[in-house]
Structures are given as C-alpha cells and as structure tokens.
Amino acid sequence: MLKKNIMPFIVLDSDKSYYMRGLKEYEHDKMFLIDTIKHEQDLYQKICEKLLNFEIEEQ
C-alpha cells in the first residue's frame, strides 16, 4: 500500500465484524467496505501521528 501511496490500515478487533460484513456484501454495497477501510485508515494515521510526535522526557 505504501508503494502505491495508500494509507495502510489494521482492522481492529472491535471493527472486525464490520470488515467481514463489508467483504461479504461487497458485490451489493461497495461503499460499506470502503467506508470501513477509510475509518481504519483514519485510526491508523492518528496512531502514526502520535508515534511520530513522541518526545522522550528527560529526567
């Protein structure tokens, strides 16, 4: 995904049922899976931003 300049994603356990439904219903409702993936990408991006902004506190 990174080579294609697409934000990767990780399906959280709490969202697994939505992802599975999206895969199952993809032929009839493509947007459900697309919206689920976009949601997971947003979460992944927020986590990455937090990690990149991590600062070590000096003691």
PDB file of N, CA, C, O and CB in Angstrom:
ATOM      1  N   MET A   1       0.812  -1.181   0.000  1.00  0.00           N
ATOM      2  CA  MET A   1       0.000   0.000   0.000  1.00  0.00           C
ATOM      3  C   MET A   1       0.864   1.257   0.000  1.00  0.00           C
ATOM      4  O   MET A   1       0.563   2.238  -0.679  1.00  0.00           O
ATOM      5  CB  MET A   1      -0.929  -0.009   1.189  1.00  0.00           C
ATOM      6  N   LEU A   2       1.938   1.204   0.771  1.00  0.00           N
ATOM      7  CA  LEU A   2       2.810   2.373   0.827  1.00  0.00           C
ATOM      8  C   LEU A   2       3.458   2.664  -0.521  1.00  0.00           C
ATOM      9  O   LEU A   2       3.636   3.826  -0.885  1.00  0.00           O
ATOM     10  CB  LEU A   2       3.884   2.172   1.881  1.00  0.00           C
ATOM     11  N   LYS A   3       3.812   1.617  -1.267  1.00  0.00           N
ATOM     12  CA  LYS A   3       4.391   1.827  -2.595  1.00  0.00           C
ATOM     13  C   LYS A   3       3.404   2.516  -3.524  1.00  0.00           C
ATOM     14  O   LYS A   3       3.811   3.254  -4.421  1.00  0.00           O
ATOM     15  CB  LYS A   3       4.833   0.498  -3.200  1.00  0.00           C
ATOM     16  N   LYS A   4       2.119   2.286  -3.323  1.00  0.00           N
ATOM     17  CA  LYS A   4       1.071   2.903  -4.151  1.00  0.00           C
ATOM     18  C   LYS A   4       0.559   4.206  -3.536  1.00  0.00           C
ATOM     19  O   LYS A   4      -0.420   4.790  -4.000  1.00  0.00           O
ATOM     20  CB  LYS A   4      -0.097   1.926  -4.341  1.00  0.00           C
ATOM     21  N   ASN A   5       1.258   4.651  -2.464  1.00  0.00           N
ATOM     22  CA  ASN A   5       0.899   5.893  -1.780  1.00  0.00           C
ATOM     23  C   ASN A   5      -0.519   5.849  -1.195  1.00  0.00           C
ATOM     24  O   ASN A   5      -1.261   6.829  -1.246  1.00  0.00           O
ATOM     25  CB  ASN A   5       1.021   7.065  -2.742  1.00  0.00           C
ATOM     26  N   ILE A   6      -0.867   4.692  -0.645  1.00  0.00           N
ATOM     27  CA  ILE A   6      -2.168   4.494   0.002  1.00  0.00           C
ATOM     28  C   ILE A   6      -1.921   4.264   1.487  1.00  0.00           C
ATOM     29  O   ILE A   6      -1.052   3.477   1.863  1.00  0.00           O
ATOM     30  CB  ILE A   6      -2.956   3.287  -0.636  1.00  0.00           C
ATOM     31  N   MET A   7      -2.674   4.942   2.316  1.00  0.00           N
ATOM     32  CA  MET A   7      -2.533   4.774   3.759  1.00  0.00           C
ATOM     33  C   MET A   7      -2.892   3.337   4.139  1.00  0.00           C
ATOM     34  O   MET A   7      -3.987   2.871   3.826  1.00  0.00           O
ATOM     35  CB  MET A   7      -3.431   5.788   4.527  1.00  0.00           C
ATOM     36  N   PRO A   8      -1.976   2.631   4.811  1.00  0.00           N
ATOM     37  CA  PRO A   8      -2.304   1.274   5.248  1.00  0.00           C
ATOM     38  C   PRO A   8      -3.341   1.308   6.370  1.00  0.00           C
ATOM     39  O   PRO A   8      -3.691   2.375   6.876  1.00  0.00           O
ATOM     40  CB  PRO A   8      -1.034   0.535   5.716  1.00  0.00           C
ATOM     41  N   PHE A   9      -3.816   0.150   6.741  1.00  0.00           N
ATOM     42  CA  PHE A   9      -4.773   0.084   7.839  1.00  0.00           C
ATOM     43  C   PHE A   9      -4.658  -1.265   8.533  1.00  0.00           C
ATOM     44  O   PHE A   9      -4.187  -2.246   7.958  1.00  0.00           O
ATOM     45  CB  PHE A   9      -6.215   0.314   7.330  1.00  0.00           C
ATOM     46  N   ILE A  10      -5.094  -1.286   9.765  1.00  0.00           N
ATOM     47  CA  ILE A  10      -5.182  -2.506  10.552  1.00  0.00           C
ATOM     48  C   ILE A  10      -6.615  -2.577  11.053  1.00  0.00           C
ATOM     49  O   ILE A  10      -7.117  -1.628  11.655  1.00  0.00           O
ATOM     50  CB  ILE A  10      -4.133  -2.528  11.744  1.00  0.00           C
ATOM     51  N   VAL A  11      -7.266  -3.690  10.806  1.00  0.00           N
ATOM     52  CA  VAL A  11      -8.646  -3.847  11.271  1.00  0.00           C
ATOM     53  C   VAL A  11      -8.601  -4.207  12.752  1.00  0.00           C
ATOM     54  O   VAL A  11      -8.080  -5.253  13.138  1.00  0.00           O
ATOM     55  CB  VAL A  11      -9.415  -4.945  10.441  1.00  0.00           C
ATOM     56  N   LEU A  12      -9.151  -3.331  13.563  1.00  0.00           N
ATOM     57  CA  LEU A  12      -9.206  -3.581  14.994  1.00  0.00           C
ATOM     58  C   LEU A  12     -10.199  -4.700  15.298  1.00  0.00           C
ATOM     59  O   LEU A  12     -11.169  -4.899  14.567  1.00  0.00           O
ATOM     60  CB  LEU A  12      -9.590  -2.301  15.751  1.00  0.00           C
ATOM     61  N   ASP A  13      -9.946  -5.420  16.373  1.00  0.00           N
ATOM     62  CA  ASP A  13     -10.865  -6.495  16.764  1.00  0.00           C
ATOM     63  C   ASP A  13     -12.291  -5.978  16.917  1.00  0.00           C
ATOM     64  O   ASP A  13     -13.250  -6.663  16.560  1.00  0.00           O
ATOM     65  CB  ASP A  13     -10.402  -7.143  18.074  1.00  0.00           C
ATOM     66  N   SER A  14     -12.423  -4.775  17.447  1.00  0.00           N
ATOM     67  CA  SER A  14     -13.752  -4.207  17.666  1.00  0.00           C
ATOM     68  C   SER A  14     -14.482  -3.884  16.362  1.00  0.00           C
ATOM     69  O   SER A  14     -15.702  -3.718  16.360  1.00  0.00           O
ATOM     70  CB  SER A  14     -13.640  -2.956  18.505  1.00  0.00           C
ATOM     71  N   ASP A  15     -13.744  -3.795  15.258  1.00  0.00           N
ATOM     72  CA  ASP A  15     -14.335  -3.464  13.959  1.00  0.00           C
ATOM     73  C   ASP A  15     -14.339  -4.648  12.994  1.00  0.00           C
ATOM     74  O   ASP A  15     -14.739  -4.510  11.838  1.00  0.00           O
ATOM     75  CB  ASP A  15     -13.587  -2.305  13.334  1.00  0.00           C
ATOM     76  N   LYS A  16     -13.897  -5.797  13.466  1.00  0.00           N
ATOM     77  CA  LYS A  16     -13.758  -6.961  12.599  1.00  0.00           C
ATOM     78  C   LYS A  16     -15.088  -7.361  11.960  1.00  0.00           C
ATOM     79  O   LYS A  16     -15.114  -7.728  10.785  1.00  0.00           O
ATOM     80  CB  LYS A  16     -13.191  -8.130  13.386  1.00  0.00           C
ATOM     81  N   SER A  17     -16.177  -7.299  12.701  1.00  0.00           N
ATOM     82  CA  SER A  17     -17.481  -7.695  12.145  1.00  0.00           C
ATOM     83  C   SER A  17     -17.895  -6.777  11.005  1.00  0.00           C
ATOM     84  O   SER A  17     -18.505  -7.235  10.038  1.00  0.00           O
ATOM     85  CB  SER A  17     -18.558  -7.683  13.238  1.00  0.00           C
ATOM     86  N   TYR A  18     -17.575  -5.485  11.099  1.00  0.00           N
ATOM     87  CA  TYR A  18     -17.898  -4.547  10.020  1.00  0.00           C
ATOM     88  C   TYR A  18     -17.092  -4.866   8.759  1.00  0.00           C
ATOM     89  O   TYR A  18     -17.608  -4.842   7.642  1.00  0.00           O
ATOM     90  CB  TYR A  18     -17.628  -3.097  10.469  1.00  0.00           C
ATOM     91  N   TYR A  19     -15.816  -5.165   8.976  1.00  0.00           N
ATOM     92  CA  TYR A  19     -14.945  -5.502   7.860  1.00  0.00           C
ATOM     93  C   TYR A  19     -15.412  -6.784   7.175  1.00  0.00           C
ATOM     94  O   TYR A  19     -15.471  -6.850   5.947  1.00  0.00           O
ATOM     95  CB  TYR A  19     -13.497  -5.651   8.339  1.00  0.00           C
ATOM     96  N   MET A  20     -15.741  -7.792   7.964  1.00  0.00           N
ATOM     97  CA  MET A  20     -16.210  -9.061   7.402  1.00  0.00           C
ATOM     98  C   MET A  20     -17.523  -8.871   6.652  1.00  0.00           C
ATOM     99  O   MET A  20     -17.728  -9.458   5.590  1.00  0.00           O
ATOM    100  CB  MET A  20     -16.382 -10.110   8.510  1.00  0.00           C
ATOM    101  N   ARG A  21     -18.409  -8.052   7.205  1.00  0.00           N
ATOM    102  CA  ARG A  21     -19.670  -7.762   6.516  1.00  0.00           C
ATOM    103  C   ARG A  21     -19.397  -7.051   5.201  1.00  0.00           C
ATOM    104  O   ARG A  21     -20.020  -7.355   4.184  1.00  0.00           O
ATOM    105  CB  ARG A  21     -20.598  -6.904   7.404  1.00  0.00           C
ATOM    106  N   GLY A  22     -18.467  -6.107   5.220  1.00  0.00           N
ATOM    107  CA  GLY A  22     -18.120  -5.379   4.003  1.00  0.00           C
ATOM    108  C   GLY A  22     -17.586  -6.299   2.917  1.00  0.00           C
ATOM    109  O   GLY A  22     -17.922  -6.146   1.742  1.00  0.00           O
ATOM    110  N   LEU A  23     -16.750  -7.261   3.316  1.00  0.00           N
ATOM    111  CA  LEU A  23     -16.245  -8.232   2.344  1.00  0.00           C
ATOM    112  C   LEU A  23     -17.364  -9.102   1.787  1.00  0.00           C
ATOM    113  O   LEU A  23     -17.428  -9.367   0.586  1.00  0.00           O
ATOM    114  CB  LEU A  23     -15.175  -9.111   2.982  1.00  0.00           C
ATOM    115  N   LYS A  24     -18.235  -9.537   2.672  1.00  0.00           N
ATOM    116  CA  LYS A  24     -19.335 -10.418   2.268  1.00  0.00           C
ATOM    117  C   LYS A  24     -20.324  -9.720   1.343  1.00  0.00           C
ATOM    118  O   LYS A  24     -20.825 -10.319   0.390  1.00  0.00           O
ATOM    119  CB  LYS A  24     -20.064 -10.935   3.494  1.00  0.00           C
ATOM    120  N   GLU A  25     -20.600  -8.463   1.627  1.00  0.00           N
ATOM    121  CA  GLU A  25     -21.628  -7.717   0.888  1.00  0.00           C
ATOM    122  C   GLU A  25     -21.056  -6.830  -0.217  1.00  0.00           C
ATOM    123  O   GLU A  25     -21.783  -6.023  -0.795  1.00  0.00           O
ATOM    124  CB  GLU A  25     -22.423  -6.864   1.845  1.00  0.00           C
ATOM    125  N   TYR A  26     -19.763  -6.970  -0.518  1.00  0.00           N
ATOM    126  CA  TYR A  26     -19.098  -6.063  -1.447  1.00  0.00           C
ATOM    127  C   TYR A  26     -19.780  -5.990  -2.820  1.00  0.00           C
ATOM    128  O   TYR A  26     -19.879  -4.909  -3.400  1.00  0.00           O
ATOM    129  CB  TYR A  26     -17.666  -6.490  -1.621  1.00  0.00           C
ATOM    130  N   GLU A  27     -20.234  -7.092  -3.327  1.00  0.00           N
ATOM    131  CA  GLU A  27     -20.899  -7.115  -4.647  1.00  0.00           C
ATOM    132  C   GLU A  27     -22.147  -6.235  -4.675  1.00  0.00           C
ATOM    133  O   GLU A  27     -22.487  -5.655  -5.706  1.00  0.00           O
ATOM    134  CB  GLU A  27     -21.279  -8.552  -5.025  1.00  0.00           C
ATOM    135  N   HIS A  28     -22.828  -6.142  -3.525  1.00  0.00           N
ATOM    136  CA  HIS A  28     -24.102  -5.405  -3.466  1.00  0.00           C
ATOM    137  C   HIS A  28     -23.955  -3.995  -2.906  1.00  0.00           C
ATOM    138  O   HIS A  28     -24.741  -3.105  -3.232  1.00  0.00           O
ATOM    139  CB  HIS A  28     -25.098  -6.170  -2.626  1.00  0.00           C
ATOM    140  N   ASP A  29     -22.941  -3.795  -2.059  1.00  0.00           N
ATOM    141  CA  ASP A  29     -22.778  -2.491  -1.397  1.00  0.00           C
ATOM    142  C   ASP A  29     -21.290  -2.219  -1.192  1.00  0.00           C
ATOM    143  O   ASP A  29     -20.749  -2.478  -0.117  1.00  0.00           O
ATOM    144  CB  ASP A  29     -23.540  -2.453  -0.027  1.00  0.00           C
ATOM    145  N   LYS A  30     -20.644  -1.706  -2.208  1.00  0.00           N
ATOM    146  CA  LYS A  30     -19.206  -1.453  -2.155  1.00  0.00           C
ATOM    147  C   LYS A  30     -18.835  -0.393  -1.119  1.00  0.00           C
ATOM    148  O   LYS A  30     -17.760  -0.456  -0.524  1.00  0.00           O
ATOM    149  CB  LYS A  30     -18.709  -1.026  -3.519  1.00  0.00           C
ATOM    150  N   MET A  31     -19.709   0.567  -0.906  1.00  0.00           N
ATOM    151  CA  MET A  31     -19.395   1.687  -0.021  1.00  0.00           C
ATOM    152  C   MET A  31     -19.257   1.263   1.442  1.00  0.00           C
ATOM    153  O   MET A  31     -18.524   1.906   2.193  1.00  0.00           O
ATOM    154  CB  MET A  31     -20.465   2.750  -0.142  1.00  0.00           C
ATOM    155  N   PHE A  32     -19.933   0.214   1.860  1.00  0.00           N
ATOM    156  CA  PHE A  32     -19.814  -0.217   3.254  1.00  0.00           C
ATOM    157  C   PHE A  32     -18.376  -0.624   3.553  1.00  0.00           C
ATOM    158  O   PHE A  32     -17.812  -0.204   4.564  1.00  0.00           O
ATOM    159  CB  PHE A  32     -20.780  -1.391   3.550  1.00  0.00           C
ATOM    160  N   LEU A  33     -17.779  -1.433   2.690  1.00  0.00           N
ATOM    161  CA  LEU A  33     -16.394  -1.850   2.885  1.00  0.00           C
ATOM    162  C   LEU A  33     -15.441  -0.663   2.741  1.00  0.00           C
ATOM    163  O   LEU A  33     -14.498  -0.520   3.519  1.00  0.00           O
ATOM    164  CB  LEU A  33     -16.023  -2.954   1.883  1.00  0.00           C
ATOM    165  N   ILE A  34     -15.686   0.170   1.762  1.00  0.00           N
ATOM    166  CA  ILE A  34     -14.833   1.341   1.542  1.00  0.00           C
ATOM    167  C   ILE A  34     -14.862   2.257   2.760  1.00  0.00           C
ATOM    168  O   ILE A  34     -13.815   2.730   3.202  1.00  0.00           O
ATOM    169  CB  ILE A  34     -15.283   2.113   0.283  1.00  0.00           C
ATOM    170  N   ASP A  35     -16.042   2.509   3.302  1.00  0.00           N
ATOM    171  CA  ASP A  35     -16.159   3.363   4.491  1.00  0.00           C
ATOM    172  C   ASP A  35     -15.478   2.731   5.705  1.00  0.00           C
ATOM    173  O   ASP A  35     -14.855   3.428   6.506  1.00  0.00           O
ATOM    174  CB  ASP A  35     -17.635   3.635   4.806  1.00  0.00           C
ATOM    175  N   THR A  36     -15.597   1.422   5.837  1.00  0.00           N
ATOM    176  CA  THR A  36     -14.943   0.725   6.939  1.00  0.00           C
ATOM    177  C   THR A  36     -13.433   0.856   6.827  1.00  0.00           C
ATOM    178  O   THR A  36     -12.760   1.132   7.820  1.00  0.00           O
ATOM    179  CB  THR A  36     -15.349  -0.755   6.962  1.00  0.00           C
ATOM    180  N   ILE A  37     -12.904   0.665   5.650  1.00  0.00           N
ATOM    181  CA  ILE A  37     -11.463   0.780   5.442  1.00  0.00           C
ATOM    182  C   ILE A  37     -10.991   2.215   5.686  1.00  0.00           C
ATOM    183  O   ILE A  37      -9.942   2.427   6.294  1.00  0.00           O
ATOM    184  CB  ILE A  37     -11.089   0.331   4.019  1.00  0.00           C
ATOM    185  N   LYS A  38     -11.753   3.192   5.219  1.00  0.00           N
ATOM    186  CA  LYS A  38     -11.387   4.594   5.458  1.00  0.00           C
ATOM    187  C   LYS A  38     -11.344   4.901   6.953  1.00  0.00           C
ATOM    188  O   LYS A  38     -10.467   5.626   7.423  1.00  0.00           O
ATOM    189  CB  LYS A  38     -12.381   5.537   4.754  1.00  0.00           C
ATOM    190  N   HIS A  39     -12.285   4.351   7.683  1.00  0.00           N
ATOM    191  CA  HIS A  39     -12.309   4.541   9.137  1.00  0.00           C
ATOM    192  C   HIS A  39     -11.044   3.953   9.766  1.00  0.00           C
ATOM    193  O   HIS A  39     -10.404   4.597  10.598  1.00  0.00           O
ATOM    194  CB  HIS A  39     -13.575   3.886   9.755  1.00  0.00           C
ATOM    195  N   GLU A  40     -10.687   2.737   9.370  1.00  0.00           N
ATOM    196  CA  GLU A  40      -9.484   2.090   9.901  1.00  0.00           C
ATOM    197  C   GLU A  40      -8.219   2.858   9.498  1.00  0.00           C
ATOM    198  O   GLU A  40      -7.273   2.948  10.280  1.00  0.00           O
ATOM    199  CB  GLU A  40      -9.398   0.632   9.406  1.00  0.00           C
ATOM    200  N   GLN A  41      -8.200   3.406   8.293  1.00  0.00           N
ATOM    201  CA  GLN A  41      -7.063   4.221   7.860  1.00  0.00           C
ATOM    202  C   GLN A  41      -6.935   5.471   8.720  1.00  0.00           C
ATOM    203  O   GLN A  41      -5.827   5.861   9.089  1.00  0.00           O
ATOM    204  CB  GLN A  41      -7.210   4.610   6.381  1.00  0.00           C
ATOM    205  N   ASP A  42      -8.055   6.098   9.039  1.00  0.00           N
ATOM    206  CA  ASP A  42      -8.026   7.289   9.900  1.00  0.00           C
ATOM    207  C   ASP A  42      -7.442   6.953  11.268  1.00  0.00           C
ATOM    208  O   ASP A  42      -6.625   7.704  11.803  1.00  0.00           O
ATOM    209  CB  ASP A  42      -9.444   7.877  10.060  1.00  0.00           C
ATOM    210  N   LEU A  43      -7.864   5.825  11.830  1.00  0.00           N
ATOM    211  CA  LEU A  43      -7.339   5.407  13.125  1.00  0.00           C
ATOM    212  C   LEU A  43      -5.841   5.136  13.045  1.00  0.00           C
ATOM    213  O   LEU A  43      -5.086   5.533  13.933  1.00  0.00           O
ATOM    214  CB  LEU A  43      -8.075   4.159  13.622  1.00  0.00           C
ATOM    215  N   TYR A  44      -5.417   4.470  11.994  1.00  0.00           N
ATOM    216  CA  TYR A  44      -4.002   4.153  11.797  1.00  0.00           C
ATOM    217  C   TYR A  44      -3.185   5.438  11.669  1.00  0.00           C
ATOM    218  O   TYR A  44      -2.098   5.548  12.236  1.00  0.00           O
ATOM    219  CB  TYR A  44      -3.811   3.267  10.544  1.00  0.00           C
ATOM    220  N   GLN A  45      -3.707   6.391  10.934  1.00  0.00           N
ATOM    221  CA  GLN A  45      -2.995   7.658  10.742  1.00  0.00           C
ATOM    222  C   GLN A  45      -2.835   8.395  12.072  1.00  0.00           C
ATOM    223  O   GLN A  45      -1.773   8.952  12.348  1.00  0.00           O
ATOM    224  CB  GLN A  45      -3.741   8.549   9.725  1.00  0.00           C
ATOM    225  N   LYS A  46      -3.872   8.400  12.886  1.00  0.00           N
ATOM    226  CA  LYS A  46      -3.792   9.067  14.190  1.00  0.00           C
ATOM    227  C   LYS A  46      -2.734   8.413  15.075  1.00  0.00           C
ATOM    228  O   LYS A  46      -1.986   9.099  15.772  1.00  0.00           O
ATOM    229  CB  LYS A  46      -5.159   9.036  14.894  1.00  0.00           C
ATOM    230  N   ILE A  47      -2.676   7.087  15.041  1.00  0.00           N
ATOM    231  CA  ILE A  47      -1.668   6.378  15.829  1.00  0.00           C
ATOM    232  C   ILE A  47      -0.269   6.730  15.338  1.00  0.00           C
ATOM    233  O   ILE A  47       0.632   6.979  16.139  1.00  0.00           O
ATOM    234  CB  ILE A  47      -1.894   4.855  15.756  1.00  0.00           C
ATOM    235  N   CYS A  48      -0.093   6.748  14.031  1.00  0.00           N
ATOM    236  CA  CYS A  48       1.218   7.098  13.456  1.00  0.00           C
ATOM    237  C   CYS A  48       1.623   8.513  13.826  1.00  0.00           C
ATOM    238  O   CYS A  48       2.785   8.763  14.150  1.00  0.00           O
ATOM    239  CB  CYS A  48       1.194   6.950  11.933  1.00  0.00           C
ATOM    240  N   GLU A  49       0.686   9.430  13.782  1.00  0.00           N
ATOM    241  CA  GLU A  49       0.986  10.818  14.138  1.00  0.00           C
ATOM    242  C   GLU A  49       1.416  10.915  15.599  1.00  0.00           C
ATOM    243  O   GLU A  49       2.350  11.648  15.925  1.00  0.00           O
ATOM    244  CB  GLU A  49      -0.238  11.719  13.882  1.00  0.00           C
ATOM    245  N   LYS A  50       0.742  10.184  16.471  1.00  0.00           N
ATOM    246  CA  LYS A  50       1.132  10.192  17.886  1.00  0.00           C
ATOM    247  C   LYS A  50       2.536   9.645  18.060  1.00  0.00           C
ATOM    248  O   LYS A  50       3.334  10.196  18.818  1.00  0.00           O
ATOM    249  CB  LYS A  50       0.142   9.374  18.726  1.00  0.00           C
ATOM    250  N   LEU A  51       2.838   8.563  17.360  1.00  0.00           N
ATOM    251  CA  LEU A  51       4.170   7.968  17.465  1.00  0.00           C
ATOM    252  C   LEU A  51       5.250   8.900  16.931  1.00  0.00           C
ATOM    253  O   LEU A  51       6.338   8.985  17.499  1.00  0.00           O
ATOM    254  CB  LEU A  51       4.216   6.644  16.717  1.00  0.00           C
ATOM    255  N   LEU A  52       4.954   9.592  15.848  1.00  0.00           N
ATOM    256  CA  LEU A  52       5.936  10.500  15.258  1.00  0.00           C
ATOM    257  C   LEU A  52       6.157  11.738  16.118  1.00  0.00           C
ATOM    258  O   LEU A  52       7.218  12.359  16.055  1.00  0.00           O
ATOM    259  CB  LEU A  52       5.494  10.914  13.866  1.00  0.00           C
ATOM    260  N   ASN A  53       5.172  12.092  16.910  1.00  0.00           N
ATOM    261  CA  ASN A  53       5.284  13.260  17.776  1.00  0.00           C
ATOM    262  C   ASN A  53       5.763  12.902  19.185  1.00  0.00           C
ATOM    263  O   ASN A  53       5.808  13.756  20.070  1.00  0.00           O
ATOM    264  CB  ASN A  53       3.949  13.968  17.857  1.00  0.00           C
ATOM    265  N   PHE A  54       6.111  11.666  19.376  1.00  0.00           N
ATOM    266  CA  PHE A  54       6.580  11.197  20.679  1.00  0.00           C
ATOM    267  C   PHE A  54       7.868  11.890  21.067  1.00  0.00           C
ATOM    268  O   PHE A  54       8.814  11.957  20.282  1.00  0.00           O
ATOM    269  CB  PHE A  54       6.783   9.683  20.667  1.00  0.00           C
ATOM    270  N   GLU A  55       7.898  12.397  22.263  1.00  0.00           N
ATOM    271  CA  GLU A  55       9.101  13.040  22.763  1.00  0.00           C
ATOM    272  C   GLU A  55       9.536  12.351  24.051  1.00  0.00           C
ATOM    273  O   GLU A  55       8.714  12.061  24.920  1.00  0.00           O
ATOM    274  CB  GLU A  55       8.866  14.553  22.995  1.00  0.00           C
ATOM    275  N   ILE A  56      10.803  12.101  24.160  1.00  0.00           N
ATOM    276  CA  ILE A  56      11.328  11.465  25.361  1.00  0.00           C
ATOM    277  C   ILE A  56      11.509  12.536  26.435  1.00  0.00           C
ATOM    278  O   ILE A  56      12.154  13.560  26.210  1.00  0.00           O
ATOM    279  CB  ILE A  56      12.675  10.727  25.067  1.00  0.00           C
ATOM    280  N   GLU A  57      10.934  12.282  27.590  1.00  0.00           N
ATOM    281  CA  GLU A  57      11.076  13.223  28.681  1.00  0.00           C
ATOM    282  C   GLU A  57      12.408  12.992  29.378  1.00  0.00           C
ATOM    283  O   GLU A  57      12.761  11.863  29.718  1.00  0.00           O
ATOM    284  CB  GLU A  57       9.908  13.093  29.674  1.00  0.00           C
ATOM    285  N   GLU A  58      13.136  14.072  29.583  1.00  0.00           N
ATOM    286  CA  GLU A  58      14.412  13.973  30.305  1.00  0.00           C
ATOM    287  C   GLU A  58      14.120  13.994  31.799  1.00  0.00           C
ATOM    288  O   GLU A  58      13.274  14.747  32.281  1.00  0.00           O
ATOM    289  CB  GLU A  58      15.389  15.139  29.908  1.00  0.00           C
ATOM    290  N   GLN A  59      14.851  13.139  32.517  1.00  0.00           N
ATOM    291  CA  GLN A  59      14.630  13.065  33.970  1.00  0.00           C
ATOM    292  C   GLN A  59      15.780  13.645  34.721  1.00  0.00           C
ATOM    293  O   GLN A  59      15.765  13.667  35.951  1.00  0.00           O
ATOM    294  CB  GLN A  59      14.406  11.641  34.414  1.00  0.00           C
TER     295      GLN A  59
END
